[in-house]
Amino acid sequence: MIVHFVGAGPGDPELLTRKAERLLGACRICIYAGSLVSPGVLALIPDQAERYDSAVMSLDEVIAVCRDARDRGIDVVRLHSGDPSIYGATREQMNALDALGIPYDVCPGVSAFQAAAAALCTELTAPEISQTIVLTRTAGRTPLPEEQELDRIARTHATLCIFLSVGKIAEVAETLSAHYGPNCPAAVVFRASWPEELLIRGTLADIAVKTETAGIRSTAMIVVGEALARDVPASKLYDDAFTHGFRKGKTP
């Protein structure tokens, strides 16, 4: 018996890995992350499989299902939204499984920040502008270490993908404007890849008003950085004069 931690991806079932689809299609017991997993993904679970919504469960209750499955010799799919390695709260589950001697593995999934970039048809890195992407969030009931506060991270001028923070969009925009400037491109992507996906584009000066007007208060990704602009320096990769290991540049 084994517990499979599976990334459900951002929502669109076609963005599941082939392995995730196989595990879901064969599972007999699935513990899934409540409303964060789309109905399209849940539809892949066999009708006869046991289903448990972890949104209404404590850690002890989740582990109890796994322990009972072990005693019955049945594998468990622990279905997390996006990729289990990002804000997945998997560590404490794995620690509890270790204590019980229950084996587990991880099947990665497409993260919401990747789906947001795809929805925006944008590249998150740009030559000479940003070669770093920071995945972060604002402090809430889960505090942040002081050195990882948004005001400090913003000093890098990296492209920021901000999870779990759209409810504080005005505060986020104000904090970032001090470092990126009010005209820096910003976007909010609500439920990336779901049928109800909604894109809000703007700058740090107006993204909060646009987002609040649209009524978006949760399940959205904030993306900020000059890399979102189109008028950035071109990569040297396809420059006629650029030589690399597979192509010799042309002499002007």
N, C-alpha and C positions, 0 to 999 in steps of 0.2 A: 504494500500500500504506500502511496506517496501523495503529498499535497502539491499541486501545481499552482504556483502563483502566476496568473496569466494577465497580461496587459490587454485590456479591451479596446485600446486605441481611443481616439477622440470621440467616436460616435458612429461614423459610417462603417457598417459591417464589412465593406469592401476594403477598408484600411486595416483589417486584422491581418496578422501574419498567417501563413498557411498552417503553421503549427498550432497557433491559437484556435483557428477554425476547426482543426482536427480534434483538439482536446475538448472543445465545447461540444462538438457533434457526438462525441463518445461518452461524455461525462454522465455519471449517475447521481452525483451530489455536487451542487454548485452553491457557493457562498459568494454573493455578488454585491457590489458597492452601490446599492440603492438606486436613486434617481440619476446618479452620475453615469450609469451604464445605459446606453440607448436601447429602446425596445427592439431595434433591428438586430442588435447583437444578442440580446436575450432570446430572440426567436430561434437562434441556432441551437439552443439547449433542447434536448429531447423532452417531449411532453411528460414522459414518465419519470424524469429525473427529479430528485428532491431539491427544492430551492429554498435558500435562506437569504433574506435581505439584511445585510450587515449594518445598514443604517439604523436599525432598531435593536442591535445586539451589542453587548459589551464584549471585551476581549475574552473574558472567561467563557461566555456563551459561544463565541466563534471556535475557541479551542475545544470546547466540549463536543461540538459537531465533528471536529477532526478526530478527536479521541474515540468517539463512537464509531466513526467510519473505519478507523484502524482496527477496532475490535471486530468489525464485520468484514474486513478485508476489501474495502472499497476505496478507490482513489477519490480525491476531492479536487475540484477546480475552485481556487480562490481567485475570483475575478475582480480585478482592480481597474479603475478608469485610467485611460492614458497609458503611461508606463509605470510599472510598480515601483521603480526606483526613485520616483519624484513625488514627494508629499504623499506617499502611499501608506505610511504607518505599518510597513511590513516588518520592521526590525523587532518590535515587541511580539509579533506573532511568531516569527522565526525563533526567537529566544524561548518562547513557551513550547514550541514544537521540539526544539533541541532538548529541553528538560524532560520531555516525554519519550524521546528517542524516535520521533516520527520524522521520516525523511521528507524532503521537499526540494523542488527546483523552481526556476523562474523562466518564464517565456516573456520576452520584452514586447512592448507595444509602441505604436506611434504616439508621441506626446502631444498635448494640446498646443504647445508652442510651435511645433512643426506644422500641425494642421492650421494654426493661425497664419503662419507665414505662407502656406499654400493658398489659403483663402484670399490673402492679400496679393498673391502673385508677386511676392517680393523676396529678395535675398537679404538675409540678416547680417551679412558681412559685406564690406565694401573696401576696395583698395585705398589706402591712405586715410580712410575715414574711421573704420571700425573693424578690427580683426578679432574682437572678443565679444562673445555673447554671454550675458549674465542671466541666469534663471534665479528669480528671487520672489519675495513677497513682502508685504508690509506686516508689521507686528499687529497681533490681535490678541485673542486669548492664548495663542502660542507666541511667546515673546521672541525677540531677535537678540542675538549678541550685539552689544553696542557697536562693535566695529563693522557689523553687517547692516546697519541701518541704511535706509535708502539714500539719505543725504551723503553718506560716505561713499557708497558704491557709485553714486552719480558722478563723482569726481574723476572716474575713469573714462567717461564719455563713451563707454561701451554701449552696444545695443542691449536694451533691457527688455526681457520678457517677464512680466510681473503677474504671478499667479494670485488667486484668492484675494484680490484687493480692489476690484472694481467698485465696491461699495464705498471706497475712500478715494475715488478718482479725483475729486477736487483737491484734496490734500496731496495726492501723488503728483498732480500736475504742478501745483505750486512749489513743491519741494524740488522737482526736477528742473523747473524753469530757471532756477538760480544757477544751474550748472550747464544746461543745454541751450538755454535761451527760449523765449516764448514762441519763436517761430520754428522750433524743432519739430519735425514730423512725428505724429503720434497716431496710434490706432487702437481701437477696441474691437475684439472679435468675440461675439456672443455665440456660444455653442458651435464652435468650429466643426464643420462637416455634418452637423445634424440638419434635418430638413428645414428647421426654423433658424438656421444660421443668419446672423446679421452683422454687417461690417459698418463700423463708424470710423471715418478717416478725418483727420484734422491736424492741428498743431497743439502744442502744450497750452497755447493761449485759449483754445476753444473746445478741446476734446472733452472737458468735464461737462460743459453746458450741453454739448451734443449728446453725450452719453446719458446724462440725467433726463434730457428731453425724450430720449428714446425709451426711457423706463428700464434701462439695464442696471440691475443691482447685484447680480450674482452670475456664476458660471460663465465668466468671460475672461479673456486674456488681454492684458494691456501690453502693447508693444511700442517702444520709444527709441528713437535714435536717428541720426542723420543718414544711416544706411538705408532707411526707408525711402529716401528721395531718389529720383531717377538721374538727376544731374550730378553724378559723382564720377571721379576718375575711372577710366576703363582699366580692366585688368591687363597686365602685361602678357598673360597666357596666350592670347591670340594676336598679339602685336606682330606684324610682319617682320620687324627687326629683332624680335626676341628669340634667343636661342635657349633650348632646354634639351633634356635627355632624349627626346623623340623627334625633334625638329630643329633644323638649323635656320636661324633668322636670315632674312634677305638683306643684303647691303643696299642702303639707299642709293 
